[in-house]
Amino acid sequence: MEENWQIQLFRKSLKKKQKLNLLDQYVNTEDSKCCLDLGCATGVISYFLRKKCGKWFHTDLELNNLTATRNLIDNNSIFQIDPIHMPLRDNSFDLVVTLDLIEHLEKDIACLHEVHRILKDGAMLIISVPAMGPFYIVNHIKRWLGMTPDVYGHVREGYTQRKILWMLDSEKFKVVETKTYAKFVTELIEMCINVFYAKFRAKKQTSGYKGSITPSSGEDVKKQQKLLFLYRFIYPITWLMTQLDRFLIFNKGYAFFIIAIKEDKPEKDSKMDTHPTF
């Protein structure tokens, strides 16, 4: 039986595999745990999360993403939900995983506020966001090549570490671990793949919240068979090149992966709540 197109693409992915490796370290739920996959995209990470036990629910705002996810996993656990106004009960989830979502939202703080509301006391949030800052060279190259945030469907380029940690703290999350992934070589190769796809093949692309940087449906995959066939041959080379990142000891990755716990805090003094300069 032929694999779903999402799994086929995942087999040749770079950043997604690194992200899943990090998730494997922290997601180890019991069967009774109630877990939310907020912003499931096309469902490939959702597919692997469900193998971790626990009772999973998957949500997204984009209908195209939900359609793709329903072709991959159980339809009864997939819902269209606005992450800013979630019709979910307070204190109802043991774990929320939201990967590469809030950079797509105008009201990112409001989303974190909602996540805090629906999590049980002491429950865990796993969040990933793109990193930004003056020393992230690939981000500068992207802009020079016309790969601006809107091409990726983002409303902002990303977050500095200081800003995302401040946001979580302001919404009463206790950050217990902060990691990064997708270092320089990986991000550079991903950018080259995205640029090629966007510039030369996007005319055949169906709509999707990530714009035209990657196939977002089975139809896209069928239309791009020649391109994907070529990529299968060069993938071993690109993967080997990403291993150079292991030697970049002092170089942070281009995405943050953060583990936080919901906790109740006393109201802060108004002076302490002033938004810092980033």
C-alpha positions in Angstrom: 0.0 0.0 0.0 1.4 3.4 -1.0 2.2 5.8 1.8 0.2 9.0 2.2 1.9 12.0 0.5 2.6 13.7 3.8 4.6 10.7 5.0 6.4 10.5 1.7 7.5 14.1 2.0 8.4 13.7 5.7 10.8 10.9 4.8 12.8 13.4 2.8 12.5 16.3 5.2 15.2 18.0 7.2 13.7 20.4 9.8 10.6 18.2 10.4 12.8 15.3 11.4 14.8 17.4 13.8 11.5 18.7 15.3 10.1 15.2 15.7 13.3 14.1 17.4 12.8 16.8 20.0 9.2 15.9 20.5 10.2 12.3 21.1 12.2 13.4 24.1 9.3 15.2 25.8 6.0 13.7 24.6 5.5 10.4 26.6 1.8 10.6 27.6 -0.3 8.1 29.4 -3.5 6.6 27.8 -5.7 8.8 30.0 -4.0 12.1 29.2 -6.0 14.6 27.1 -3.7 16.2 24.5 -4.2 19.0 22.0 -2.3 19.4 18.7 -3.0 23.1 18.1 -2.2 24.1 14.5 -1.9 20.6 13.0 -1.1 21.9 9.4 -1.3 18.9 7.0 -1.1 16.3 9.8 2.3 14.7 9.4 3.5 15.6 13.0 0.0 14.7 14.2 0.4 11.2 12.7 3.5 10.6 14.8 2.1 12.2 18.0 -0.8 9.8 18.0 1.7 6.9 18.3 2.7 8.3 21.7 -0.5 7.2 23.4 -2.8 9.7 25.1 -6.1 10.9 23.7 -5.3 13.4 21.0 -7.3 16.2 19.4 -6.0 18.0 16.3 -7.1 21.5 15.2 -6.4 24.0 12.5 -8.0 27.1 11.1 -7.3 26.3 7.4 -9.8 23.9 5.7 -7.2 22.7 3.3 -5.0 21.6 6.2 -7.9 19.8 7.9 -8.8 18.0 4.7 -5.2 16.8 4.4 -5.1 15.7 8.0 -8.3 13.8 7.7 -6.8 11.7 4.9 -4.0 10.7 7.3 -5.6 10.2 10.8 -8.9 9.5 12.5 -11.5 12.0 11.3 -13.3 12.1 14.7 -10.5 13.9 16.4 -10.0 16.7 13.9 -11.7 20.1 14.3 -11.6 23.6 12.8 -10.9 26.0 15.6 -9.8 29.6 15.8 -6.7 29.6 18.1 -7.7 33.0 19.4 -11.2 32.0 20.5 -11.2 28.3 21.3 -14.6 26.8 22.2 -13.0 24.6 24.8 -13.5 24.2 28.6 -11.1 25.8 31.1 -8.5 23.4 32.6 -9.3 20.5 30.3 -6.0 19.5 28.7 -2.9 17.8 30.1 -0.7 18.7 27.2 -0.8 21.3 24.3 1.6 21.1 21.4 1.7 24.1 19.1 4.4 24.0 16.4 5.1 26.9 14.1 1.7 28.5 14.6 1.8 31.8 16.5 4.0 33.5 13.9 1.0 33.2 11.6 -1.3 35.1 14.0 -1.7 38.8 14.4 -2.8 38.2 18.0 -0.1 35.8 19.2 -0.3 36.8 22.8 -4.1 36.1 22.7 -3.4 32.6 21.5 -1.0 32.0 24.4 -3.6 33.3 26.8 -6.2 30.8 25.4 -3.7 28.0 25.7 -3.1 28.8 29.4 -6.9 28.9 30.0 -7.5 25.4 28.6 -4.5 23.7 30.2 -4.8 22.1 33.6 -2.7 23.5 36.4 0.8 22.1 36.1 0.2 20.9 32.6 2.7 21.2 29.8 2.9 23.4 26.7 5.4 22.5 23.9 5.8 25.4 21.5 8.1 26.0 18.6 8.6 29.3 16.8 11.1 30.7 14.2 14.1 32.6 15.7 15.2 36.0 14.6 17.9 38.5 15.4 20.8 40.4 13.7 23.1 37.4 13.7 20.7 35.0 11.9 22.4 35.4 8.5 20.0 33.1 6.5 17.1 35.3 7.5 18.8 38.3 5.8 19.5 36.2 2.7 15.8 35.2 2.6 14.7 38.8 2.5 17.3 39.7 -0.1 15.9 36.9 -2.3 12.3 38.1 -1.8 11.4 35.3 0.6 9.7 37.7 3.0 7.5 36.6 5.9 4.3 36.9 3.9 5.7 34.3 1.4 5.7 31.8 4.3 2.3 33.0 5.5 3.9 34.7 8.5 2.8 38.0 10.0 6.2 38.4 11.6 9.7 37.0 10.8 10.0 35.3 14.1 11.0 35.9 17.7 14.1 36.8 19.7 14.6 34.5 22.6 14.1 37.3 25.0 10.7 38.2 23.4 9.2 34.7 23.3 10.3 34.0 26.9 8.8 37.3 28.0 5.5 36.5 26.2 5.3 33.1 28.0 6.1 34.6 31.3 3.5 37.3 30.9 0.9 34.6 30.3 1.8 32.8 33.5 3.9 30.0 32.0 7.0 28.8 33.7 9.6 27.9 31.1 11.5 24.8 32.1 13.7 24.3 29.0 14.6 26.2 25.9 16.3 24.5 22.9 17.0 25.4 19.3 17.1 23.3 16.2 17.7 23.8 12.4 21.2 25.3 12.6 22.9 27.3 9.8 23.4 24.6 7.2 20.0 23.0 7.7 18.3 26.4 7.4 20.3 27.4 4.4 19.5 24.2 2.5 15.8 24.5 3.5 15.8 28.0 2.2 17.3 27.0 -1.2 14.7 24.3 -1.6 11.9 26.7 -0.7 13.3 29.4 -3.1 13.5 26.9 -6.0 10.0 25.6 -5.4 8.5 29.1 -4.9 10.2 30.7 -7.9 9.9 27.9 -10.5 7.0 25.6 -9.5 4.5 27.6 -7.5 2.3 28.4 -10.5 0.9 24.9 -10.1 0.5 25.2 -6.4 -2.9 25.0 -4.6 -3.6 27.5 -1.9 -2.2 26.9 1.6 -1.3 28.9 4.7 2.4 28.4 3.9 2.0 30.1 0.6 3.9 28.4 -2.2 7.0 27.1 -0.5 6.1 23.5 -0.3 3.5 21.0 -1.6 0.3 21.4 0.5 -1.9 18.7 -1.0 -1.9 15.4 -2.7 -2.7 17.2 -5.9 0.4 19.4 -5.5 2.5 16.3 -5.1 1.1 14.7 -8.3 1.8 17.9 -10.2 5.4 18.1 -9.0 6.3 14.4 -9.6 9.4 15.3 -11.7 10.7 17.8 -9.2 10.2 15.4 -6.3 11.8 12.6 -8.2 14.8 14.8 -8.7 14.9 15.7 -5.0 14.9 12.0 -4.0 18.3 11.7 -5.7 19.9 14.8 -4.1 18.3 14.2 -0.6 21.2 12.0 0.6 23.6 14.8 -0.3 21.5 17.5 1.5 21.2 15.3 4.6 24.9 14.7 4.7 25.6 18.4 4.4 23.3 19.1 7.4 25.6 16.9 9.5 28.0 19.8 9.4 25.7 21.6 11.9 27.1 19.2 14.5 30.3 21.1 14.4 28.7 24.5 14.9 28.9 24.4 18.7 28.2 28.0 19.4 25.7 28.6 16.7 22.0 28.6 17.7 19.4 27.0 15.6 16.9 29.0 13.5 13.9 27.8 15.5 13.1 27.7 19.2 11.7 24.6 20.9 10.3 25.5 24.3 8.9 23.4 27.2 6.7 25.4 29.6 4.4 24.6 32.5 1.1 26.3 33.4 1.4 28.0 36.8 -0.6 30.5 38.7 1.2 33.7 39.6 0.2 36.7 41.7 -0.6 39.8 39.7 2.6 41.6 38.8 3.4 45.2 39.6 2.4 47.3 36.6 6.0 48.5 36.2 7.2 45.0 35.7 4.6 44.4 33.0 6.1 47.0 30.7 6.9 45.5 27.3 10.7 45.3 27.0 12.6 46.6 24.1 13.7 43.7 21.8 
